[in-house]
């Protein structure tokens, strides 16, 4: 399966890596493919962003309700 990250780098470049009180901007990575999710998370963390992972829509919604999320990277073919 081909991943389309077009535009993601541009959006990330505009986000502060260190936000309020030294906390990095938080990116929620939503993908049911664990390898793709972990790879995206590892790259984001290496670049100084805080990350949250979710493997389904319900967990993504729970994550967004429980914390501030600055950006969501979403697998558009995610079931549910």
N, C-alpha and C positions, 0 to 999 in steps of 0.2 A: 504494500500500500504506500502510495506517495504522500508525503506530508507537505502541505502548503503553508509555509511560514511567511509568505509575502506580506510585507507591511509590519510584521511583528518587531523587527529590528528597529524600524523607524519610531514606533511607539515607545519601545523600551528606551531609546536614546533620549527621549523627552522626559522620562520619569526620573526623579531623584533617586539615587541609590541609597542615600541616607536621608531619611525623612525626619519627622518629629521625634525629638529626644534621641536622635542617633539610630532610630529604627529604620531599617531599609524598607523601601516600598514593597508591598506584599503582592505577589503574583499567585493567582490560583490556577493550577494546571489541571485540566479535566480531560482525561483520556482513559478509555477502558483497556488500552494496550499498556501493560505495566512497563515494558522496555522504553517505549516512547515517552511515557510520563516521567520515568526516572531520569532519562537522558535530559529532557527539557529542564527538570528540576535541578539537576547537577550543574548544568550550564548557567542557569539563572543564579544559583547560590554562589558559584565561582565568581560571577560578575557583581556580587554584593547585594542581591535581592533576597528578601525573605520569601519563602514559598510555602504554599499549602497544596496538597494533592487530593484529588478526588477521582474515583473510578466510575462514578455514575452521577446522573443528574441530581438524585436525592441527596447524596453526600456533598455535592457542590453547593446546593442550596443551603444545607446545614452549615457548611463552612462560611458562606457569605452572611448568614444570620448571626453567627457567633463571633465574627471578627471583621475588622475593616480590611477590605480587599481593594487594591488600587487598579488591578488589571486581571482579566480572565483570559487564559488561553484555552480555547474550547475545541475539542474534536467535534466537528460538525456532523459526523456520521455516528455519533454516540447513540446507542440504543436508549430508548426511554426519553 
